[in-house]
């Protein structure tokens, strides 16, 4: 369905339409995933942290490393880490080089949770199944290019 039909709206130009279209598409993809995560008593940002830690392959991560890899960069990483620790999904250890720092490692319970979530998240595949692999790659390239622009122009 065209965005103009779905929102019953018109746009100032194609650039505005693209931004609204990206936001709408994100929202439509995010809503069912958010509901899935809610059923596992976890937030999208907590899920993102667990995925970052899993990517460390057992090596500890600092709060700084987690913060720079987060999708939502305005998150309070220390609070997220505290909640994951309270849920017993991660382990915290003292950093041997800097006693003020904590090393964060995903534990078996956290890995198991990720496995269960990923086993239930196949709806992403079905949502984009009608797009060819070439189109997916092109879209990924275009989104990478779009994020690569750091300047914002105010009209």
C-alpha positions as CSV (number, residue, x, y, z in Angstrom):
1,X,0.0,0.0,0.0
2,X,1.3,3.4,-0.9
3,X,2.1,5.7,2.1
4,X,-0.2,8.4,0.8
5,X,-3.1,5.9,0.9
6,X,-2.2,4.5,4.3
7,X,-1.8,7.8,6.0
8,X,-4.3,9.7,3.8
9,X,-1.8,12.4,3.4
10,X,0.4,14.2,0.9
11,X,3.9,15.4,1.3
12,X,5.8,18.6,0.7
13,X,8.4,16.7,-1.5
14,X,9.9,13.3,-2.0
15,X,12.5,13.8,0.7
16,X,9.8,14.5,3.3
17,X,7.9,11.4,2.0
18,X,11.1,9.3,2.4
19,X,11.6,10.3,6.0
20,X,8.0,9.7,6.9
21,X,8.1,6.4,5.0
22,X,11.2,5.2,6.9
23,X,9.6,6.1,10.2
24,X,6.3,4.4,9.3
25,X,8.1,1.3,8.1
26,X,10.2,1.1,11.2
27,X,7.1,1.5,13.3
28,X,5.3,-1.3,11.5
29,X,8.2,-3.7,11.8
30,X,9.0,-2.7,15.4
31,X,5.5,-3.1,16.9
32,X,5.3,-6.9,16.6
33,X,8.9,-7.3,17.6
34,X,8.3,-5.1,20.7
35,X,5.3,-7.3,21.6
36,X,7.4,-10.4,21.2
37,X,10.1,-9.0,23.5
38,X,7.5,-7.9,26.0
39,X,6.3,-11.5,26.2
40,X,9.9,-12.4,27.3
41,X,9.9,-9.5,29.8
42,X,12.7,-7.6,28.0
43,X,12.9,-4.3,26.2
44,X,14.3,-3.7,22.7
45,X,17.3,-1.9,24.2
46,X,18.0,-4.8,26.6
47,X,17.7,-7.2,23.7
48,X,20.2,-5.0,21.8
49,X,22.7,-5.2,24.7
50,X,22.4,-8.9,25.0
51,X,23.1,-9.3,21.2
52,X,26.1,-7.0,21.6
53,X,27.4,-9.2,24.5
54,X,26.7,-12.4,22.5
55,X,28.8,-10.9,19.7
56,X,31.7,-10.7,22.1
57,X,31.9,-14.5,22.1
58,X,32.5,-14.8,25.8
59,X,34.9,-11.8,26.0
60,X,34.0,-9.1,28.5
61,X,32.6,-5.8,27.3
62,X,32.9,-2.4,28.9
63,X,30.0,0.0,29.4
64,X,31.7,2.2,26.8
65,X,31.9,-0.5,24.2
66,X,28.2,-1.4,24.7
67,X,27.2,2.3,24.5
68,X,29.1,2.9,21.2
69,X,27.4,-0.2,19.6
70,X,23.9,0.4,20.8
71,X,21.2,1.2,18.2
72,X,19.6,3.8,20.5
73,X,22.5,5.9,21.6
74,X,20.6,8.0,24.1
75,X,20.1,5.0,26.4
76,X,21.3,4.9,30.0
77,X,23.6,1.9,29.6
78,X,24.4,1.6,33.3
79,X,20.7,1.3,34.2
80,X,20.1,-1.2,31.4
81,X,23.1,-3.3,32.7
82,X,21.7,-3.1,36.2
83,X,18.3,-4.4,35.0
84,X,19.9,-7.3,33.0
85,X,22.0,-8.2,36.0
86,X,18.9,-8.2,38.2
87,X,17.2,-10.5,35.7
88,X,20.3,-12.8,36.0
89,X,21.0,-12.6,32.2
90,X,24.5,-11.2,32.5
91,X,27.5,-11.4,34.9
92,X,29.5,-8.4,36.1
93,X,33.2,-8.7,37.0
94,X,35.7,-6.2,38.2
95,X,38.0,-4.9,35.4
96,X,41.6,-6.0,36.3
97,X,43.1,-2.8,34.7
98,X,40.6,-0.3,36.2
99,X,38.8,-1.0,39.4
100,X,36.2,1.7,38.6
101,X,35.1,-0.2,35.5
102,X,33.0,-3.4,35.3
103,X,33.3,-6.0,32.7
104,X,30.0,-7.3,31.4
105,X,29.5,-10.8,30.0
106,X,26.4,-12.6,28.8
107,X,25.8,-15.8,30.8
108,X,24.0,-19.0,29.8
109,X,20.6,-17.7,30.9
110,X,21.0,-14.7,28.7
111,X,22.2,-16.8,25.7
112,X,19.2,-19.1,26.3
113,X,16.8,-16.2,26.3
114,X,18.3,-14.9,23.0
115,X,17.9,-18.4,21.4
116,X,14.2,-18.5,22.5
117,X,13.5,-15.0,21.2
118,X,15.2,-15.7,17.9
119,X,13.2,-18.9,17.5
120,X,10.0,-16.8,17.7
121,X,11.1,-13.9,15.5
122,X,10.6,-15.4,12.1
123,X,7.9,-12.8,11.3
124,X,10.7,-10.5,10.1
125,X,11.5,-13.0,7.4
126,X,7.8,-13.2,6.3
127,X,7.5,-9.4,6.4
128,X,10.2,-8.9,3.9
129,X,10.0,-12.2,2.0
130,X,8.5,-10.5,-1.1
131,X,11.7,-8.5,-1.6
132,X,14.4,-10.1,-3.6
133,X,17.9,-10.6,-2.2
134,X,19.2,-8.1,-4.7
135,X,16.6,-5.5,-3.5
136,X,17.5,-6.3,0.2
137,X,21.2,-5.7,-0.6
138,X,20.4,-2.5,-2.4
139,X,18.2,-1.2,0.4
140,X,20.9,-2.0,2.9
141,X,23.4,-0.1,0.8
142,X,21.0,2.9,0.5
143,X,20.3,2.9,4.3
144,X,24.0,2.8,5.0
145,X,24.5,5.7,2.6
146,X,21.7,7.6,4.2
147,X,23.1,7.1,7.8
148,X,26.5,8.2,6.5
149,X,25.4,11.8,6.1
150,X,26.1,13.8,9.3
151,X,24.8,17.2,8.3
152,X,21.3,18.3,8.9
153,X,20.1,21.3,7.0
154,X,17.3,23.4,8.5
155,X,15.1,25.1,6.0
